[in-house]
Amino acid sequence: MSKFKYLSAFLLLFTAFTFTSCDNEPIDSNVVINPGEDEENPGGGTGTGQFKVDFDGQTFVANITQAIVNEDYIAITGLKSSTGQMFQITIPEGGVGTYIWDNFDTTNPLGTSFAMIYSQGNGTSGFLSVYEDSPEFSEFPEYTDSAVIAITEINTQNKTISGTFQFTGIRFADVTGDRVEIKTFTNGSFTNLSYAADTPSPSNNTFSAKVNGANYVATNVTAIDMMGSISIIGRRGNVENISINVPNNIAPGTYSLSFMGTYNGMYTIDNSGMGSFMSDTGSITISSHDTTNDKIIGTFNFDAGSLFSDDEYSITNGSFNVEY
Protein backbone atom coordinates (compact mmCIF):
# COMPACT_ATOMS: atom_id res chain seq x y z
CA MET A 1 0.00 0.00 0.00
CA SER A 2 1.45 3.40 -0.96
CA LYS A 3 2.24 6.13 1.56
CA PHE A 4 -0.29 8.35 -0.22
CA LYS A 5 -3.10 5.86 0.38
CA TYR A 6 -1.98 5.32 3.96
CA LEU A 7 -2.26 9.02 4.70
CA SER A 8 -5.64 9.17 2.95
CA ALA A 9 -6.92 6.36 5.18
CA PHE A 10 -5.80 8.26 8.25
CA LEU A 11 -7.61 11.40 7.09
CA LEU A 12 -10.75 9.38 6.41
CA LEU A 13 -10.72 8.06 9.98
CA PHE A 14 -10.83 11.54 11.46
CA THR A 15 -13.38 12.86 9.02
CA ALA A 16 -15.72 10.13 10.19
CA PHE A 17 -14.74 10.55 13.83
CA THR A 18 -15.02 14.29 14.39
CA PHE A 19 -17.66 15.97 12.27
CA THR A 20 -21.35 15.53 11.59
CA SER A 21 -23.24 17.71 9.12
CA CYS A 22 -26.50 17.58 7.24
CA ASP A 23 -26.41 19.93 4.23
CA ASN A 24 -24.72 22.52 6.49
CA GLU A 25 -27.77 22.65 8.75
CA PRO A 26 -27.37 22.03 12.50
CA ILE A 27 -28.84 18.92 14.07
CA ASP A 28 -27.94 20.01 17.59
CA SER A 29 -27.10 23.18 19.48
CA ASN A 30 -23.37 22.44 19.47
CA VAL A 31 -23.29 23.20 15.72
CA VAL A 32 -23.02 26.97 15.35
CA ILE A 33 -23.68 28.71 12.03
CA ASN A 34 -22.39 32.28 11.60
CA PRO A 35 -23.75 33.37 8.20
CA GLY A 36 -21.68 36.55 7.92
CA GLU A 37 -18.30 34.92 8.34
CA ASP A 38 -17.13 34.41 4.77
CA GLU A 39 -14.58 35.73 2.34
CA GLU A 40 -16.49 38.98 1.79
CA ASN A 41 -17.11 39.69 5.48
CA PRO A 42 -14.59 37.82 7.61
CA GLY A 43 -15.41 37.82 11.29
CA GLY A 44 -18.79 39.38 10.69
CA GLY A 45 -20.97 36.52 11.88
CA THR A 46 -23.51 36.73 14.66
CA GLY A 47 -22.92 33.33 16.27
CA THR A 48 -21.74 32.75 19.83
CA GLY A 49 -18.32 31.36 18.94
CA GLN A 50 -15.48 31.90 16.51
CA PHE A 51 -12.86 29.67 14.87
CA LYS A 52 -10.03 31.28 12.90
CA VAL A 53 -6.45 30.63 11.77
CA ASP A 54 -3.84 32.29 9.54
CA PHE A 55 -2.20 30.62 6.51
CA ASP A 56 -1.12 31.54 2.99
CA GLY A 57 -1.25 35.26 3.86
CA GLN A 58 -4.92 35.19 4.82
CA THR A 59 -7.15 34.60 7.83
CA PHE A 60 -9.55 31.68 7.60
CA VAL A 61 -12.77 32.24 9.58
CA ALA A 62 -15.22 29.37 9.84
CA ASN A 63 -18.93 30.02 9.44
CA ILE A 64 -19.88 26.58 10.81
CA THR A 65 -18.31 25.25 14.00
CA GLN A 66 -18.80 22.16 16.12
CA ALA A 67 -17.27 21.01 19.39
CA ILE A 68 -17.62 17.79 21.35
CA VAL A 69 -16.15 17.57 24.86
CA ASN A 70 -16.25 14.53 27.10
CA GLU A 71 -13.86 12.67 29.38
CA ASP A 72 -12.47 10.60 26.50
CA TYR A 73 -11.75 13.22 23.85
CA ILE A 74 -12.20 16.75 22.55
CA ALA A 75 -13.15 17.23 18.90
CA ILE A 76 -13.37 20.68 17.31
CA THR A 77 -14.28 21.47 13.71
CA GLY A 78 -14.34 24.72 11.75
CA LEU A 79 -15.90 24.70 8.26
CA LYS A 80 -16.29 27.38 5.60
CA SER A 81 -19.42 26.29 3.76
CA SER A 82 -18.84 28.51 0.72
CA THR A 83 -15.62 26.69 -0.18
CA GLY A 84 -15.77 23.40 1.72
CA GLN A 85 -12.51 24.20 3.53
CA MET A 86 -12.37 22.50 6.91
CA PHE A 87 -10.16 22.20 9.98
CA GLN A 88 -10.42 19.34 12.44
CA ILE A 89 -8.76 19.15 15.84
CA THR A 90 -8.89 16.04 18.01
CA ILE A 91 -7.34 15.43 21.45
CA PRO A 92 -7.63 12.02 23.15
CA GLU A 93 -8.19 13.71 26.51
CA GLY A 94 -10.93 15.95 27.80
CA GLY A 95 -9.42 18.71 29.92
CA VAL A 96 -7.80 22.15 30.03
CA GLY A 97 -4.10 22.07 29.22
CA THR A 98 -1.43 22.35 26.54
CA TYR A 99 -0.89 19.40 24.20
CA ILE A 100 2.02 18.56 21.89
CA TRP A 101 3.09 15.34 20.16
CA ASP A 102 5.50 14.43 22.97
CA ASN A 103 2.52 14.09 25.34
CA PHE A 104 1.33 11.02 23.48
CA ASP A 105 2.45 7.63 22.27
CA THR A 106 4.21 8.20 18.96
CA THR A 107 5.54 4.68 18.46
CA ASN A 108 2.96 3.92 15.77
CA PRO A 109 3.33 5.61 12.36
CA LEU A 110 1.05 8.60 12.98
CA GLY A 111 0.82 8.60 16.73
CA THR A 112 -2.51 8.63 18.53
CA SER A 113 -5.72 10.46 17.74
CA PHE A 114 -4.02 13.72 18.66
CA ALA A 115 -4.71 15.30 15.29
CA MET A 116 -4.86 18.58 13.42
CA ILE A 117 -6.08 18.41 9.84
CA TYR A 118 -6.81 20.95 7.11
CA SER A 119 -8.89 19.90 4.10
CA GLN A 120 -9.16 22.18 1.08
CA GLY A 121 -12.57 20.75 0.27
CA ASN A 122 -11.77 19.95 -3.34
CA GLY A 123 -11.29 16.19 -3.09
CA THR A 124 -7.51 16.34 -2.58
CA SER A 125 -5.71 14.86 0.40
CA GLY A 126 -5.64 16.98 3.52
CA PHE A 127 -2.67 18.55 5.29
CA LEU A 128 -1.98 16.73 8.57
CA SER A 129 0.12 17.51 11.58
CA VAL A 130 2.34 14.49 12.20
CA TYR A 131 5.14 13.58 14.57
CA GLU A 132 8.25 14.52 12.61
CA ASP A 133 10.13 11.34 13.54
CA SER A 134 7.34 9.06 12.30
CA PRO A 135 8.57 6.42 9.83
CA GLU A 136 6.40 7.79 7.03
CA PHE A 137 7.86 11.31 7.18
CA SER A 138 11.27 11.16 8.85
CA GLU A 139 12.90 11.05 5.42
CA PHE A 140 11.66 14.57 4.63
CA PRO A 141 13.92 17.00 6.58
CA GLU A 142 12.00 20.00 5.24
CA TYR A 143 9.13 19.12 7.58
CA THR A 144 9.33 20.42 11.15
CA ASP A 145 6.58 19.67 13.63
CA SER A 146 5.12 22.82 15.22
CA ALA A 147 1.90 21.38 16.64
CA VAL A 148 0.58 22.95 19.84
CA ILE A 149 -2.99 22.94 21.09
CA ALA A 150 -3.85 24.89 24.24
CA ILE A 151 -7.30 24.37 25.76
CA THR A 152 -7.57 27.54 27.83
CA GLU A 153 -11.13 27.24 29.14
CA ILE A 154 -13.96 24.73 29.33
CA ASN A 155 -16.97 26.56 30.75
CA THR A 156 -19.18 23.78 32.06
CA GLN A 157 -21.94 26.19 33.02
CA ASN A 158 -22.31 27.81 29.60
CA LYS A 159 -21.09 24.72 27.71
CA THR A 160 -18.39 26.58 25.78
CA ILE A 161 -14.75 25.85 25.01
CA SER A 162 -11.89 28.19 24.09
CA GLY A 163 -8.27 27.72 23.09
CA THR A 164 -5.44 28.34 20.64
CA PHE A 165 -3.52 26.20 18.16
CA GLN A 166 -0.83 26.09 15.51
CA PHE A 167 0.64 23.36 13.34
CA THR A 168 2.59 22.59 10.21
CA GLY A 169 0.64 20.36 7.84
CA ILE A 170 2.14 17.85 5.44
CA ARG A 171 0.75 15.73 2.62
CA PHE A 172 2.20 13.60 -0.14
CA ALA A 173 2.36 15.41 -3.46
CA ASP A 174 1.61 12.31 -5.54
CA VAL A 175 0.82 8.62 -5.26
CA THR A 176 4.51 7.64 -5.23
CA GLY A 177 5.05 9.17 -1.79
CA ASP A 178 8.40 10.55 -2.91
CA ARG A 179 7.50 14.24 -2.60
CA VAL A 180 5.59 16.20 0.01
CA GLU A 181 3.79 19.52 0.25
CA ILE A 182 3.90 21.57 3.45
CA LYS A 183 1.64 24.32 4.76
CA THR A 184 2.03 26.32 7.99
CA PHE A 185 -0.93 27.40 10.13
CA THR A 186 -0.46 30.06 12.81
CA ASN A 187 -2.48 32.22 15.23
CA GLY A 188 -5.24 29.65 15.37
CA SER A 189 -7.97 30.17 17.95
CA PHE A 190 -11.43 28.95 18.88
CA THR A 191 -13.35 31.17 21.24
CA ASN A 192 -16.53 30.37 23.18
CA LEU A 193 -17.55 27.52 20.89
CA SER A 194 -20.71 25.82 22.09
CA TYR A 195 -20.07 22.17 22.86
CA ALA A 196 -21.98 19.00 23.64
CA ALA A 197 -20.93 15.69 25.17
CA ASP A 198 -21.88 13.92 21.95
CA THR A 199 -23.56 14.55 18.61
CA PRO A 200 -26.99 12.93 18.52
CA SER A 201 -28.21 11.41 15.31
CA PRO A 202 -31.60 12.08 13.74
CA SER A 203 -34.07 9.83 15.55
CA ASN A 204 -35.24 8.09 12.38
CA ASN A 205 -31.76 6.94 11.31
CA THR A 206 -31.06 3.21 11.68
CA PHE A 207 -27.86 1.16 11.37
CA SER A 208 -27.04 -2.43 12.33
CA ALA A 209 -24.49 -5.14 11.54
CA LYS A 210 -22.65 -8.15 12.92
CA VAL A 211 -18.95 -8.09 13.84
CA ASN A 212 -17.42 -11.57 13.72
CA GLY A 213 -20.92 -12.96 14.15
CA ALA A 214 -21.86 -10.82 17.18
CA ASN A 215 -24.63 -8.24 16.95
CA TYR A 216 -23.42 -4.65 16.57
CA VAL A 217 -26.11 -2.21 17.68
CA ALA A 218 -25.20 1.42 17.01
CA THR A 219 -26.02 4.00 19.67
CA ASN A 220 -25.42 6.93 17.31
CA VAL A 221 -26.11 6.95 13.56
CA THR A 222 -25.08 9.84 11.33
CA ALA A 223 -24.48 10.50 7.65
CA ILE A 224 -22.23 13.16 6.14
CA ASP A 225 -22.32 14.56 2.59
CA MET A 226 -18.95 16.20 2.12
CA MET A 227 -16.37 16.59 -0.65
CA GLY A 228 -18.35 14.47 -3.10
CA SER A 229 -18.79 11.52 -0.76
CA ILE A 230 -21.47 10.27 1.65
CA SER A 231 -20.10 8.76 4.86
CA ILE A 232 -22.57 6.61 6.80
CA ILE A 233 -21.41 6.06 10.37
CA GLY A 234 -22.84 3.78 13.02
CA ARG A 235 -21.10 4.47 16.33
CA ARG A 236 -21.30 2.37 19.49
CA GLY A 237 -20.15 4.27 22.57
CA ASN A 238 -17.76 7.20 22.31
CA VAL A 239 -15.41 5.92 19.61
CA GLU A 240 -16.10 2.42 18.21
CA ASN A 241 -17.76 2.75 14.81
CA ILE A 242 -18.46 1.17 11.44
CA SER A 243 -18.45 3.54 8.49
CA ILE A 244 -19.32 3.17 4.82
CA ASN A 245 -18.22 5.69 2.19
CA VAL A 246 -19.78 6.04 -1.25
CA PRO A 247 -20.02 8.78 -3.92
CA ASN A 248 -22.82 11.26 -3.22
CA ASN A 249 -24.35 10.58 -6.65
CA ILE A 250 -24.54 6.81 -6.14
CA ALA A 251 -27.46 5.09 -7.85
CA PRO A 252 -29.28 1.94 -6.70
CA GLY A 253 -27.19 -1.15 -7.41
CA THR A 254 -24.43 -3.33 -5.96
CA TYR A 255 -20.83 -2.11 -5.70
CA SER A 256 -17.58 -3.68 -4.53
CA LEU A 257 -15.81 -2.30 -1.45
CA SER A 258 -12.01 -2.03 -1.44
CA PHE A 259 -9.27 -0.74 0.84
CA MET A 260 -9.19 2.85 -0.35
CA GLY A 261 -11.36 2.88 -3.44
CA THR A 262 -14.29 5.17 -4.14
CA TYR A 263 -16.45 2.66 -2.27
CA ASN A 264 -14.97 1.54 1.06
CA GLY A 265 -15.77 0.52 4.60
CA MET A 266 -13.98 0.91 7.92
CA TYR A 267 -14.28 -0.65 11.36
CA THR A 268 -12.72 1.47 14.12
CA ILE A 269 -12.27 -0.10 17.55
CA ASP A 270 -10.57 2.76 19.40
CA ASN A 271 -9.03 6.14 18.72
CA SER A 272 -5.42 4.96 18.52
CA GLY A 273 -3.75 4.91 15.14
CA MET A 274 -3.68 1.12 15.39
CA GLY A 275 -7.38 0.52 15.97
CA SER A 276 -8.80 1.04 12.49
CA PHE A 277 -9.48 -1.72 9.95
CA MET A 278 -10.31 -1.01 6.31
CA SER A 279 -12.36 -3.11 3.90
CA ASP A 280 -10.18 -5.57 2.01
CA THR A 281 -13.12 -7.11 0.17
CA GLY A 282 -16.87 -6.71 0.38
CA SER A 283 -19.88 -5.12 -1.24
CA ILE A 284 -22.63 -2.60 -0.68
CA THR A 285 -26.10 -2.68 -2.20
CA ILE A 286 -28.03 0.58 -2.47
CA SER A 287 -31.75 -0.17 -2.61
CA SER A 288 -32.89 3.48 -2.59
CA HIS A 289 -31.25 6.89 -2.85
CA ASP A 290 -33.55 9.91 -2.66
CA THR A 291 -31.32 12.86 -3.59
CA THR A 292 -34.20 15.32 -3.20
CA ASN A 293 -34.84 14.45 0.43
CA ASP A 294 -31.24 13.33 1.15
CA LYS A 295 -32.11 9.80 2.23
CA ILE A 296 -30.24 6.60 1.42
CA ILE A 297 -31.03 2.95 2.21
CA GLY A 298 -28.84 -0.09 1.71
CA THR A 299 -27.05 -3.20 2.96
CA PHE A 300 -23.36 -4.11 3.15
CA ASN A 301 -20.72 -6.61 4.22
CA PHE A 302 -16.94 -6.59 4.21
CA ASP A 303 -13.81 -8.20 5.63
CA ALA A 304 -11.57 -5.63 7.33
CA GLY A 305 -7.81 -5.68 7.80
CA SER A 306 -5.04 -3.32 8.91
CA LEU A 307 -1.50 -2.37 7.95
CA PHE A 308 -0.43 -2.61 11.58
CA SER A 309 -2.12 -5.75 12.88
CA ASP A 310 -2.77 -9.33 11.87
CA ASP A 311 -6.28 -9.10 13.33
CA GLU A 312 -9.16 -9.33 10.89
CA TYR A 313 -12.85 -8.59 11.30
CA SER A 314 -15.84 -9.87 9.36
CA ILE A 315 -18.61 -7.27 9.08
CA THR A 316 -21.82 -8.98 7.93
CA ASN A 317 -25.58 -8.40 7.80
CA GLY A 318 -24.99 -4.65 7.61
CA SER A 319 -27.95 -2.38 6.90
CA PHE A 320 -28.72 1.33 7.10
CA ASN A 321 -31.58 3.75 6.52
CA VAL A 322 -30.31 7.29 7.01
CA GLU A 323 -30.78 10.94 6.18
CA TYR A 324 -27.72 13.08 5.43
JOBEL-V333144 format. One line per field, one symbol per residue. ss: DSSP state (@ for helix, = for strand, . for the rest). Layout:
ss = ???
This chain:
ss = ..@@@@@@@@@@@@@@@@...=..=.....===................======..====..======....=======....=======.....===.@@@........=..=====.......==...................========....=============.......===============.=.........======..====..=======..=======.....=======.....====.......=====...=...===============....===========.......===========.
